[in-house]
């Protein structure tokens, strides 16, 4: 047993796998095993004559010499001593040796080959760490040199990866991160409102207006931070306008405050325009904001270059919507955000919740439950259900167009196939000049600018190109060109986008 120390020392350096041991005689007792054989000078000659093979499938391990320092000699000597003893408990002693060897090696006998004294010798998982290291360099064989583009025999150095971490996208939140620009307070006849400006106002301007239960941060921050959108609007000035009392952290509006109607909210945009010295802008509105921007474009057509409207309604609220919202307003004005109110807001934004992105559904539900001033929201909801009809008409006679109320700029009218406002957008599109309007329905989403931002950005980029802006998806946006592209060219470009349905008159093509 004293030789175990030398056995382990030898095994830690290199190893061989034994195929057979003691075949054909040899050793002091070779006559009793393997067909006899005379006594040889080397007591371990029988073992050295044994055939070896590489069960570990490692061809690089070779013994450096055949003297007694060979690590196998220690094993052979120990086993020879046991076999010379011829004691009845020899098997017990052998088992003891193997049990101690198993601290570093796992030895298992191969049952089909009963003539083998030792089975396969495998390296255990607890072997020396040095045996598991990758080589520092690898010589490239000639047959692989041409594939790797190297010279035969050239050594390829290993590259060690350090500080590698799993990249996990941060969880979506609706908190302000400062990317929407600098906040400004604008005085209006209906009290002060908060706007946010990002970029130089002397550049082409995109002005946004938010939907119910949201503000410029929760509605547009993530969308304008979308990489492709940032590339598109790189040289625009972005102006976000909030309805009174809807900005993040807004104090409760005073008792007796008369909230402006949607027509009056449209007038507050004029105050923002004058305060920032804007000449004109491209409007981008969602839901309530789309209705407000439509009213402004109807009253001041010279100040609106184009409109991008998501889920825009052009009619009065129906009786069901009016009655349901009246119940919600009663609770909101008392400062209580009820489950029914949250459910309505979720339906208003997502439509079919079970088919939408559930992560976004959870984030928005938590926002509506915890981060909204119920009193201020109740006043805005009351203004929205009291909205009047836009009063716009589709007039195809060029001689009569100047005398009717209509939107006279290009309009990109967007909705989603899971949205509850599809019919509203179809009705609205039917009241627009077909030479100026494009209706688009995006598939597999409800809250379209959050669930499918890439598709909206691509449509927006093509829409801007149709207005004469030199828009590049990677390198930013140039100034407006001298001549405006035709509507036909813009619509044809939009038709090339994937996963969107587009038509100039959805009433004539209900399957669009």
C-alpha positions in Angstrom: 0.0 0.0 0.0 3.0 2.3 0.4 3.3 2.4 -3.4 0.0 4.3 -3.7 1.7 7.6 -3.3 4.0 6.9 -6.2 0.9 5.6 -8.2 -0.9 8.9 -7.7 2.2 10.9 -8.4 2.6 9.0 -11.7 -1.0 9.3 -12.7 -1.1 13.0 -12.2 1.5 13.3 -14.9 0.3 11.1 -17.7 -1.6 7.8 -18.2 -2.0 4.8 -20.5 -5.1 2.7 -20.8 -4.5 -1.1 -20.4 -6.1 -3.5 -22.8 -4.8 -6.7 -21.4 -2.5 -7.5 -18.6 -0.5 -10.7 -18.1 -1.5 -12.4 -21.3 0.8 -15.1 -22.6 2.4 -15.7 -19.2 5.3 -13.7 -17.7 6.0 -12.7 -14.2 6.7 -15.0 -11.3 3.3 -16.8 -11.6 2.9 -16.6 -15.3 2.5 -20.4 -15.6 -0.8 -20.2 -13.8 -2.3 -17.5 -16.0 -2.3 -17.1 -19.8 -0.9 -20.5 -20.7 2.2 -20.6 -18.6 5.6 -19.5 -19.5 9.0 -19.5 -17.9 10.3 -17.2 -15.3 11.8 -14.1 -16.8 14.3 -11.7 -15.5 11.9 -8.8 -15.5 9.1 -9.7 -13.1 6.8 -7.3 -14.8 7.7 -8.4 -18.4 4.3 -9.9 -18.8 2.7 -6.6 -18.1 5.0 -4.8 -20.4 4.2 -7.3 -23.2 0.5 -6.6 -22.7 -1.4 -4.8 -25.5 -2.5 -1.3 -24.7 -5.1 0.9 -26.4 -6.5 4.3 -25.9 -10.0 4.1 -24.5 -10.1 7.8 -23.7 -9.8 8.6 -27.4 -6.8 10.9 -26.7 -4.0 10.2 -29.0 -1.7 12.9 -27.7 -0.8 11.2 -24.5 2.4 9.1 -24.8 4.9 7.8 -22.3 8.1 9.6 -22.5 10.3 6.6 -21.5 10.0 2.9 -20.6 11.9 2.9 -17.4 10.6 2.4 -13.9 9.6 6.0 -13.7 6.8 5.2 -16.0 3.5 5.8 -14.1 2.2 2.4 -15.2 5.1 0.6 -13.5 3.9 1.7 -10.1 0.5 0.1 -10.8 2.0 -3.0 -12.2 4.4 -3.4 -9.3 1.7 -3.0 -6.8 -0.6 -5.6 -8.5 2.4 -8.0 -8.9 3.0 -7.9 -5.2 -0.6 -8.8 -4.5 -0.5 -11.7 -7.0 2.8 -13.0 -5.5 1.3 -13.1 -2.1 -1.3 -15.8 -3.1 -3.3 -15.1 0.0 -7.0 -15.9 0.2 -7.8 -12.3 0.9 -5.9 -11.1 -2.2 -9.1 -9.9 -3.9 -9.9 -7.9 -0.8 -6.5 -6.3 -0.9 -6.9 -5.5 -4.6 -10.3 -4.0 -3.9 -8.8 -1.8 -1.3 -6.1 -0.6 -3.7 -8.6 0.2 -6.3 -10.9 1.9 -3.8 -8.1 4.2 -2.8 -7.2 4.8 -6.4 -10.8 5.8 -7.0 -10.2 9.0 -5.1 -8.6 10.3 -8.3 -9.7 7.8 -11.0 -12.8 6.0 -11.7 -12.0 2.3 -12.7 -14.6 0.0 -14.0 -14.3 -3.5 -15.2 -15.5 -4.4 -18.7 -17.7 -7.5 -18.1 -17.6 -9.0 -21.6 -13.8 -9.2 -21.5 -13.3 -11.3 -18.4 -9.7 -12.0 -19.2 -8.8 -8.4 -18.5 -7.4 -7.8 -15.1 -8.3 -4.1 -15.2 -11.1 -2.6 -17.2 -11.2 0.8 -18.8 -9.4 3.6 -17.0 -11.3 6.9 -17.3 -10.5 10.3 -16.0 -13.0 11.4 -13.4 -14.7 14.8 -13.2 -12.5 15.6 -10.2 -9.2 15.3 -12.0 -6.5 17.9 -11.9 -7.7 21.3 -13.3 -4.6 21.4 -15.4 -5.9 18.5 -17.5 -9.0 20.5 -18.5 -7.2 23.6 -19.8 -7.3 24.5 -23.5 -4.0 24.6 -25.3 -2.5 28.1 -25.6 -2.0 27.7 -29.3 -3.1 25.3 -32.1 -1.0 24.4 -35.1 -3.1 24.4 -38.3 -2.8 21.2 -40.3 -2.1 21.7 -44.0 -5.5 20.4 -45.1 -7.2 23.1 -43.0 -5.0 25.9 -43.9 -6.8 26.8 -47.1 -10.1 26.9 -45.3 -8.8 29.1 -42.5 -6.9 31.4 -44.9 -3.6 30.7 -43.1 -0.3 29.2 -44.1 0.4 25.5 -43.3 1.9 25.1 -39.8 1.0 28.6 -38.8 0.0 28.8 -35.1 -3.3 30.3 -34.2 -3.3 31.9 -30.8 -6.4 31.3 -28.6 -8.4 34.3 -27.7 -9.5 34.5 -24.1 -12.9 36.1 -23.5 -13.0 38.2 -20.4 -15.7 40.2 -18.7 -18.4 38.5 -20.9 -21.8 39.0 -19.5 -25.2 37.9 -20.7 -27.0 40.8 -22.3 -30.5 41.0 -21.0 -32.9 43.7 -22.3 -34.0 46.0 -19.5 -37.5 45.6 -18.4 -39.9 48.1 -19.9 -40.9 51.0 -17.6 -42.9 54.2 -18.2 -40.7 56.5 -16.1 -39.1 59.6 -17.6 -35.4 59.2 -18.5 -34.7 62.7 -19.8 -34.6 61.7 -23.5 -37.7 63.6 -24.5 -35.9 67.0 -24.1 -36.3 70.1 -21.9 -39.6 70.8 -20.3 -41.2 74.2 -20.8 -44.3 75.7 -19.3 -46.6 77.5 -21.7 -49.3 79.9 -20.5 -52.7 79.4 -22.3 -56.2 80.9 -21.7 -57.0 77.6 -20.0 -54.1 77.6 -17.6 -50.4 76.6 -17.9 -49.5 73.4 -19.9 -46.3 71.5 -20.0 -44.4 70.8 -23.3 -41.1 69.2 -23.9 -38.7 70.2 -26.7 -35.8 68.1 -28.0 -33.7 69.7 -30.8 -33.4 73.0 -32.5 -36.9 74.6 -33.2 -35.4 76.1 -36.4 -35.4 72.6 -37.9 -38.4 70.8 -39.3 -40.7 70.1 -36.3 -42.7 67.0 -35.3 -45.4 67.8 -32.7 -47.0 65.0 -30.7 -50.1 64.8 -28.7 -50.9 61.8 -26.3 -53.9 59.6 -25.7 -56.1 59.0 -22.6 -54.4 58.0 -19.4 -50.9 58.8 -20.9 -48.6 61.8 -21.3 -45.7 62.6 -23.6 -43.4 60.3 -21.7 -45.5 57.2 -21.3 -46.9 57.5 -24.9 -43.9 58.5 -27.0 -40.7 58.1 -25.1 -40.1 54.5 -25.9 -41.2 55.0 -29.5 -38.8 57.9 -30.2 -36.0 56.0 -28.5 -36.5 53.1 -30.9 -33.2 52.9 -32.9 -34.7 53.2 -36.3 -36.9 56.0 -35.2 -33.9 57.9 -33.8 -32.2 57.6 -37.1 -35.2 58.9 -39.0 -35.9 62.0 -36.8 -32.2 62.7 -36.2 -32.5 66.2 -37.8 -36.0 67.0 -36.6 -37.1 69.1 -33.6 -39.5 67.0 -31.5 -42.1 68.9 -29.5 -44.3 67.0 -27.1 -47.5 68.7 -25.8 -49.4 67.5 -22.7 -53.0 68.2 -21.9 -53.5 70.2 -18.7 -52.8 68.2 -15.6 -51.6 65.1 -17.4 -47.8 65.5 -17.2 -45.8 63.2 -14.9 -46.1 64.4 -11.3 -48.8 67.0 -12.0 -50.6 68.4 -9.0 -54.3 67.9 -8.7 -56.2 70.5 -10.6 -58.0 73.0 -8.3 -61.6 72.5 -7.3 -63.9 74.3 -9.8 -61.4 74.2 -12.6 -63.2 74.1 -16.0 -61.4 71.7 -18.2 -61.0 72.8 -21.8 -63.0 71.0 -24.5 -61.2 69.3 -27.4 -61.6 72.4 -29.6 -60.0 74.4 -26.8 -57.2 71.9 -26.4 -56.5 72.4 -30.1 -56.2 76.1 -29.5 -53.6 75.5 -26.8 -51.3 74.1 -29.6 -51.3 77.7 -31.1 -49.9 78.9 -27.8 -47.2 76.3 -27.9 -46.4 77.2 -31.5 -46.1 80.9 -30.8 -44.1 80.3 -27.6 -41.5 78.3 -29.5 -41.7 80.4 -32.7 -42.6 77.4 -34.9 -43.6 78.1 -38.5 -45.3 74.8 -39.1 -45.1 71.2 -38.0 -45.9 67.5 -38.8 -48.5 66.3 -36.3 -48.2 62.9 -34.6 -51.2 62.0 -32.5 -52.7 58.9 -30.8 -56.3 58.5 -29.9 -57.4 61.7 -28.1 -54.3 63.4 -29.4 -55.2 62.4 -33.0 -58.6 64.0 -32.6 -57.1 67.2 -31.2 -54.5 67.5 -34.0 -57.2 66.9 -36.6 -59.2 69.8 -35.2 -56.1 72.0 -35.3 -55.3 71.0 -38.9 -58.9 71.8 -39.9 -58.8 75.3 -38.3 -55.2 76.2 -39.3 -54.3 74.3 -42.4 -51.3 76.5 -43.3 -49.5 75.5 -40.1 -49.7 71.7 -40.5 -47.5 70.1 -43.1 -48.8 66.6 -42.6 -50.5 64.4 -40.0 -49.7 60.9 -38.7 -52.8 59.8 -36.7 -53.2 56.5 -34.8 -56.7 55.3 -33.9 -58.4 58.6 -34.7 -62.1 59.0 -34.2 -63.9 61.7 -36.1 -67.4 61.3 -34.6 -69.2 61.9 -31.3 -69.1 59.3 -28.5 -71.7 56.6 -28.8 -74.3 56.1 -26.0 -72.6 53.0 -24.7 -69.2 54.7 -24.4 -70.8 57.8 -22.9 -72.7 55.8 -20.2 -69.7 53.6 -19.3 -67.4 56.6 -19.1 -69.8 58.6 -16.9 -69.6 55.8 -14.3 -65.8 55.9 -14.5 -65.7 59.7 -14.2 -67.7 59.6 -11.0 -65.0 57.4 -9.3 -62.1 59.3 -10.9 -63.2 62.6 -9.6 -63.4 61.2 -6.1 -59.7 60.2 -6.4 -60.3 56.5 -6.8 -58.9 54.4 -9.7 -61.3 51.5 -9.8 -60.8 48.1 -11.5 -63.5 49.0 -14.0 -61.7 52.2 -15.0 -58.4 50.3 -15.5 -60.1 47.7 -17.6 -61.6 50.4 -19.8 -58.2 52.1 -20.3 -56.6 48.7 -21.2 -59.4 48.0 -23.7 -59.0 51.5 -25.1 -55.3 51.1 -25.8 -54.9 47.4 -26.5 -58.3 46.0 -27.6 -58.0 42.2 -27.5 -55.7 41.9 -24.4 -55.3 38.2 -24.6 -53.7 38.4 -28.0 -51.4 41.3 -27.3 -47.9 41.4 -25.8 -48.5 40.3 -22.2 -45.4 42.1 -20.9 -46.6 45.4 -22.2 -50.1 44.6 -20.9 -48.7 44.1 -17.4 -46.6 47.3 -17.5 -49.5 49.5 -18.6 -51.9 48.0 -16.1 -49.5 48.7 -13.3 -49.1 52.2 -14.6 -52.8 52.9 -14.7 -53.3 51.5 -11.2 -50.5 53.3 -9.5 -49.0 56.3 -11.4 -52.0 58.3 -12.6 -53.7 61.3 -10.9 -57.3 60.0 -11.0 -58.9 63.5 -10.5 -57.0 65.0 -13.4 -57.7 62.0 -15.6 -61.4 62.2 -14.8 -61.6 65.7 -16.2 -59.8 64.7 -19.4 -62.0 61.7 -19.9 -65.1 63.9 -19.4 -63.8 66.3 -22.1 -63.2 63.4 -24.5 -66.7 61.8 -24.2 -68.2 65.3 -24.7 -66.3 65.7 -28.0 -68.2 67.1 -31.0 -68.0 65.7 -34.5 -65.1 66.9 -36.5 -67.5 68.1 -39.2 -65.2 67.3 -42.1 -66.4 66.1 -45.4 -65.0 64.5 -48.5 -65.4 66.9 -51.4 -64.1 65.7 -54.8 -65.1 68.8 -56.8 -62.1 71.1 -57.0 -64.3 74.1 -57.3 -66.1 73.4 -54.0 -63.1 72.2 -51.9 -62.2 75.7 -50.8 -65.7 76.3 -49.3 -66.0 73.1 -47.2 -64.5 72.1 -43.9 -61.8 69.4 -44.6 -58.3 68.4 -43.8 -56.1 69.7 -46.5 -52.7 68.1 -45.7 -51.4 64.6 -46.3 -52.7 62.1 -43.6 -51.3 58.7 -42.7 -54.2 57.0 -40.9 -52.9 54.1 -38.8 -54.6 51.3 -36.8 -54.0 47.8 -35.7 -55.9 44.6 -36.3 -56.5 44.0 -32.6 -57.4 47.6 -31.9 -61.0 48.4 -30.9 -60.9 51.6 -33.1 -60.7 50.0 -36.6 -64.2 51.1 -37.5 -63.5 54.7 -36.3 -60.4 54.9 -38.5 -62.3 53.6 -41.5 -65.1 56.2 -41.0 -62.5 58.9 -40.5 -60.7 57.9 -43.7 -64.0 57.9 -45.6 -64.3 61.6 -44.8 -60.8 62.5 -46.1 -59.7 63.6 -49.5 -58.7 60.2 -51.1 -55.8 62.0 -52.9 -54.4 63.1 -49.5 -55.1 60.1 -47.2 -53.5 56.7 -46.7 -55.1 54.2 -44.4 -53.0 51.4 -42.9 -53.7 48.5 -40.7 -50.8 46.7 -39.0 -51.2 43.1 -38.1 -50.7 41.2 -34.9 -50.8 44.1 -32.4 -53.1 46.3 -30.5 -51.0 49.2 -29.0 -49.4 49.7 -32.4 -46.5 52.1 -31.6 -45.3 50.0 -28.7 -46.0 46.5 -30.0 -44.9 47.1 -33.6 -42.6 50.1 -33.6 -40.5 48.9 -36.5 -43.4 48.7 -38.9 -44.7 52.2 -37.8 -41.2 53.7 -38.2 -40.9 52.2 -41.7 -44.2 53.6 -42.7 -43.4 57.0 -41.2 -40.1 57.1 -43.0 -41.7 56.4 -46.4 -44.5 59.0 -45.5 -41.9 61.7 -44.8 -40.2 60.9 -48.1 -43.5 61.4 -49.8 -43.7 64.9 -48.2 -40.3 65.8 -49.8 -38.0 65.1 -46.9 -34.7 63.5 -47.7 -35.0 60.7 -45.1 -32.4 58.0 -44.7 -33.0 55.1 -42.4 -29.4 55.0 -41.1 -27.8 58.5 -41.6 -30.6 60.8 -40.4 -33.0 63.2 -42.2 -32.1 66.0 -44.5 -33.9 69.3 -45.0 -37.1 69.5 -47.0 -36.5 69.5 -50.7 -37.7 72.1 -53.2 -40.3 69.9 -54.8 -42.7 67.7 -53.0 -43.0 64.0 -54.0 -46.4 62.9 -55.4 -48.9 61.1 -53.3 -48.8 58.2 -55.7 -45.1 57.7 -55.2 -45.5 57.9 -51.4 -48.4 55.3 -51.4 -46.5 53.0 -53.7 -43.5 53.1 -51.3 -45.8 52.3 -48.4 -47.2 49.4 -50.2 -43.8 47.8 -50.2 -43.7 47.6 -46.4 -44.3 44.1 -45.0 -47.1 43.0 -42.7 -49.3 46.1 -43.3 -52.5 46.5 -45.2 -52.9 49.8 -47.0 -55.6 51.4 -49.2 -56.7 54.9 -50.1 -60.4 54.1 -49.5 -61.0 51.2 -47.1 -64.8 51.6 -47.6 -64.3 50.2 -51.1 -62.0 47.4 -49.9 -63.2 46.1 -46.5 -60.7 43.3 -46.5 -57.7 45.6 -46.6 
